[in-house]
Amino acid sequence: MNPPTRDPDRMALERTLLANERTLLAYVRTAMTLIVGGASLARFVPGMLATVGGWALVILGAVGFVIGARRFLVLRRYLKGEFP
């Protein structure tokens, strides 16, 4: 049985796709942390400033998630050759 041949270009593409997925997971992890932290701040810390700050963190987390997802999708399409 012959060992599989190594295609350096294909392996580089696979590494880049995996790095793109890891970056998406980092965006998701950061967004979730901001959302949970903001919700906790708004819910459990008394005061109007804490409530406003908490909601600001929730919105920031949601925006971060959208940015990360968009970046992931654009780069994945580019790497798969679906972009001009």
PyMOL commands that set and color helices and strands:
alter all, ss='L'
color gray80, all
select helices_A, chain A and resi 8-44+48-79
alter helices_A, ss='H'
color red, helices_A
deselect
rebuild
show_as cartoon
